[in-house]
Each structure stands twice: as structure tokens, then as C-alpha cells.
Amino acid sequence: MEARTATDEQTWTVGEVALLTRLSVRTLHHYDEIGLLRPGARTEAGYRLYTPADLARLWRVLSYRELGFPLAEIARVLDAPPGDEVASLRTQVALLQEKQRRIQSTLDAALAYLNAAERGEGVPKMTNVELKEIFDGFDPAEHEAEARQRWGDTDAYQQSARRTGSYTKADWEAVRAEMNAIYARYVALMHVGTPPDSAEAKAVAADHRAHISARYYDASPEMMRGLAQMWVADERFTKNIDSVGEGLAAYSSAAVLAWAAELEG
């Protein structure tokens, strides 16, 4: 790679950095435009030149992106005090370890069911004990009677019952992994101080709604508002959600309420 020397240190053009990192030139330009990675030097003609410090920052950007941080979060983390960055990393590592455990569990279940199906035994349905294990001690059966009493006559309840009634353990593991990914995004935003009514938090809330609609029932903004209020009003739900991260129930509730309010004008 040919280096440029715009000052007293080695520099690289945007094309050279693109080749080095396998990022597109458009991506590097986008990073510059949003303030995530601004080149530290320019040629006399005004072209971007990247310094060693810029490449070091880019390495951190790519590392965080690999960990699943959104670009807006990466910018906040990199510009935050070192202690905040360490706290965010610890949280993200813990969430990734949990995700790894869930993926392995899902793979084990899928292989077990595949072997059973190949032996002609069929795919077994989930038991309440297995559901409780998947959801870290939160037993859906304990709330089934209450749910049936409160919502049994609604289309949403019946739609959810039809869908989940056929779920296998692998299906439930996938549901849990999807929810963990959403929780991880909420927690990452919390740890860098992003307000729950921010555009980033509302984007996670929108994906939260999409998850519920895809896996359980078609969730309207009004339904999501009711769920969000229940997360903080019912200590059983608060305790379960906060087991992922302290304050997560309140934060996710506020984000969903802000998202719903924006949709309803």
C-alpha cells in the first residue's frame, strides 16, 4: 500500500483504507459524514487522508460493530470517558456470552429433534418445565389462567395460542434469542445514557413490536402501550426483565410508550 505524507506522519487515502479494511468507500464517507470517523488530514486538493490515529479509531469502530453495537452507540462509546466505555463493553460481553449459550442450546435442541424426526418419532411439543428452563425461571403456565381470564376472548390471545401451540423447543429458543437481542440493544442504549424517547430507543421499540407481532399476535400501538405499562406495574414482569439489566423494565417501557405516542401523533 502506498502511503501519503501530508504532515510528518504516514497517511492513507480513502481508497487505500477501503482496500485495507474491505469497507466500501461509500461506508467510509458515511462514517465521516456522521462524525464517527473523520480523517485527520487532507491533501492540498482537499482529499481525505487517514492518520495512524484514525486507523486505530477505525479498528475500534469495527470491533464494536462486530459486537453488535449500532453506529450511533459506537460514536457515543468512543467519545465517552474511559470508564463508560469499559462499562459498555462489560455489558456487551455478558450479553454476547448469554447469546452464545442460547445459540448452543438451540443447536442442541434442533439436532435432537432432527434425530428424532429421522427416526420417525416426530417432533415433540414443549413441556411447561422446558419452557420455564428456556425463560430463566419465568414460567408462562403460572400466568396462563390469568391471561385467559383477562384476554381469552380477544383475537390477539387466540392468535397467540394458535401460533405458540405448535412451537417446538427450537422455536422457543429462537424466540428467546430474538428477545435477548432486543434487550441487548436497550441495555447498550441505557449504559451510554441515551434517553428512552430518543430516535434510537424508539427504533428498538419498533423492532420489539415487530418481534411480538411475528411470534405471538398482531400488536397494535395501543396493545404495546398496555404491555409497556404492565412491565413496570406488575413486579413479576419487572423482576424478570430487570434480571437482564437493572432498570431495563422501566427503560423499555418508556421507549415503547414514546414510540406509541409518536405513531399516534
Secondary structure, DSSP 8 states (H G I E B T S, - for coil): ---B-SSSS-BEEHHHHHHHHT--HHHHHHHHHTTSS--SEE-TT--EEE-HHHHHHHHHHHHHHHTT--HHHHHHHHHS-HHHHHHHHHHHHHHHHHHHHHHHHHHHHHHHHHHHHHTT-------HHHHHHHTTT--GGGGHHHHHHHHTTSHHHHHHHHHHTT--HHHHHHHHHHHHHHHHHHHHHHHTT--TTSHHHHHHHHHHHHHHHHHT----HHHHHHHHHHHHHSHHHHHHHHTTSTTHHHHHHHHHHHHHHHHT-
